[in-house]
Every structure is written in structure tokens, then in C-alpha cells.
């Protein structure tokens, strides 16, 4: 059931199903701004189409047990569309090799149809990388692989959607707060259950506002636009380094970057994925990252 915008004086007891106290007005403003901002670049439907193509690529390469046959060039194609990953993956692959990455992805997608094991599989995937700043992209890679390989089962669970450890993400930006006061620590975890309920709430909001098709993709774009506004308004050096490269951009540029939709230069075919030698990877190019 969709119930956004009603503030509760007292929080309900903690249960297996997290309770999200979202702000209807904040969501409506964000949605209106998205529609207006996207109009100059072809409208929201254009972004939905582009994101659908990204999902098709992931499903074609990884879905239905095909991850075990994943080739190195195919992985580069996927990584090019995953923003935090493409900026850092070249060095890791240069040190560890592609087979090490493929084995991790096989384990991540083993039992993919059982969402009840999602948190465990993501945790195992992330724990297979060093626990430092340079490898925080591992969470984003796991989240995007699950989401775009099986849109109907997995909500988008990237750090920019919600990171409970640092109390930041889309969830914070649309959390209800009285008199527009900045919310304090939000006592909601960042496991599968939270993201699943967030998607339910967002899809209910979209339906109430006249959107009835491609709800999962619309929700992704709306969330990216919400966090893009945060990057524009208050984003620090870390945010710009991960998602923007320090570039000053138009009102939809950060939205595109968060979703990986700025991956390819349509004229040259070059992507934003950097190879170990510093060169830009060309989509579909059968080239090795390691020397």
C-alpha cells in the first residue's frame, strides 16, 4: 500500500518489514523537476528507453545461468555502464585478472531467483574485495548486476540509493522531516527488505501520478535525479570524483552518470571505462585489460 507524507509522532516497533517515512511533497517536487529537466534532451521516455537497453545487455550476458560463459570483453561492456566501477576496475583487473572477477559474479548470481539470499550473496561478494575506500565500488557492482539482470526481482541497491553506514543516499533526501529540517540519523538498514519496500513506495507514487509502464525503470531514473540534485547542491569531493569527474554539467548530466547512461561516445564508440594503460575502452572491443 502506498502511504507517503504522513508523519508519525511515534515510530512503530522494529519489525521484519522496515517502515519508511517518506515525504510526498519532496517526491512530487522531484518528479516535476525530472519531467521539466528531461524535456530538453528528449523527455523522460528517452531515458527509460536507454535504461531498458542497459538492462537488456545485462540480462543477455548474465541472465539464465549464462554468467559462467561471460567473456572478458563482455564484462568490460557491462562495467562501462556502471559508473563507480568503470573509474577503478582497470587497476583491479590488472592485478587479479578477469577469471577472478568472473568467479565472483558466478557466486553472486548462484541462486539468483531466491531473493531471500540476496543480502548474504552481496555480503560474500563485497567481502571478497579489500575493505577500503578503493574497493567500495564492489557493492555498487553487485547491486547493479542483480538489478539489471533481473529487474522484476531486485530493486536497485547501490550506495547512492541508501548507505546506512554513512547515513546518506536517496532515502535520506526523500525522508519526511518537519519544517524541512535536515533529518538526523535514519534508523533503517540497507538490506534487501528496505530497498524492496522503497521500490514499492516509489512505484505506488508513480502510478498515482499517471505512470503505469516500466515502473522499475522510472523509479531508477527518479531516484537518480533526486541524488543528482544532492550532488549539485551539496556534493563534496568524493561524490564528484565517483560520479562526475569534476565536470560542470547540465541538469540531467549527473542523472545520466549515476545510471551509467553517459557510458559511450556515440561518434567514436569510446567509453568511460579506463584500461590499465589509461586508454578508453571501445564498446565491444576484444582487448585485454592486463598486459
C-alpha positions, -999 to +999 in steps of 0.1 A: +000+000+000+013+035-008+014+058+021+037+087+017+038+120+035+020+112+068+044+119+097+041+096+127+047+111+161+060+078+174+078+051+154+063+017+152+083-011+168+110-025+147+098-054+126+110-076+097+093-052+073+110-018+076+087+013+079+098+041+056+086+076+065+088+093+031+078+128+021+051+131-006+058+168-013+096+160-018+088+133-042+063+154-061+088+182-065+115+158-076+092+142-102+081+175-116+117+187-118+126+154-136+100+159-162+110+195-168+147+188-168+144+159-192+123+178-217+154+195-232+170+161-240+141+142-254+119+136-224+118+110-197+108+083-221+141+086-239+159+079-206+136+049-199+144+035-234+182+039-228+180+023-193+159-006-208+187-012-233+212-013-204+190-039-187+188-059-219+226-060-221+230-073-186+202-099-189+216-111-223+251-115-209+245-127-173+209-140-172+196-175-172+229-190-160+250-175-187+273-158-163+296-188-163+303-182-200+310-145-195+339-133-216+363-105-207+351-081-235+315-087-224+324-078-188+341-046-200+309-037-218+289-041-186+315-022-165+313+007-188+277+013-178+284+011-141+298+045-131+318+039-099+332+006-113+344+019-146+366+045-129+385+019-108+381-016-122+410-014-146+437-015-119+420-043-100+417-065-131+453-057-140+464-071-106+439-100-103+428-110-138+394-115-153+388-151-141+389-139-105+361-114-113+340-140-132+341-165-104+328-138-080+300-130-104+291-166-107+288-169-070+268-137-068+242-150-093+241-185-080+206-190-067+196-156-082+159-165-082+158-167-044+158-130-032+159-143+004+196-150+000+203-116-017+219-100+014+241-130+020+253-132-016+260-095-018+279-096+015+300-125+003+308-107-030+318-075-012+339-094+014+360-109-014+375-075-020+396-054+003+376-034+028+389+000+019+379+032+001+394+020-032+371-010-034+337+005-023+326+001-059+322-037-052+289-030-035+277-010-065+288-036-090+269-063-071+238-042-068+237-033-105+244-068-116+215-082-096+191-053-105+197-051-142+200-088-147+166-094-130+146-062-129+114-078-117+131-094-087+158-070-075+154-033-066+184-010-072+206-013-040+236+009-048+253+031-021+238+062-036+203+048-031+210+043+006+241+037+027+232+032+063+268+033+075+272+070+064+235+079+066+233+092+030+215+084-002+182+089-020+163+076+010+176+105+031+167+130+005+131+120+005+127+112+042+099+132+059+111+160+082+091+187+099+096+223+086+122+210+061+147+204+089+176+181+078+168+146+092+192+131+117+203+095+116+177+074+099+172+041+118+167+020+087+191-007+074+203-011+039+194-047+033+172-061+006+140-056+026+145-018+028+151-014-009+122-037-018+098-016+002+113+016-011+106+004-046+070-005-037+065+030-023+081+047-054+061+026-078+029+034-059+038+071-061+044+069-099+012+051-105-007+078-085+010+103-108+000+087-141+029+063-148+018+027-154+045+012-176+082+005-170+078+013-133+111-001-122+130+020-148+110+051-140+118+046-103+155+043-111+155+075-131+136+094-105+160+082-078+190+091-098+176+126-104+169+130-067+205+122-058+218+142-087+202+172-071+221+164-039+253+162-058+246+195-075+237+213-042+259+197-016+281+171-031+316+171-019+349+159-034+341+122-030+307+125-049+322+144-077+352+120-080+329+090-081+301+102-103+310+135-120+347+136-127+346+172-115+328+183-147+302+211-147+272+198-165+236+203-175+206+195-152+204+159-164+241+151-167+245+138-132+213+118-135+228+101-166+261+095-149+246+078-118+227+054-141+257+049-164+239+063-194+268+085-204+290+055-210+295+057-247+306+085-271+282+079-300+307+092-326+339+073-316+324+043-297+348+050-269+335+045-233+344+060-200+359+027-188+397+032-185+420+004-194+451-005-173+472+016-197+449+046-193+432+044-227+395+045-231+378+011-239+358+009-271+324-009-267+327-045-280+364-043-285+381-077-279+410-063-259+426-074-226+429-050-197+460-067-184+493-066-203 
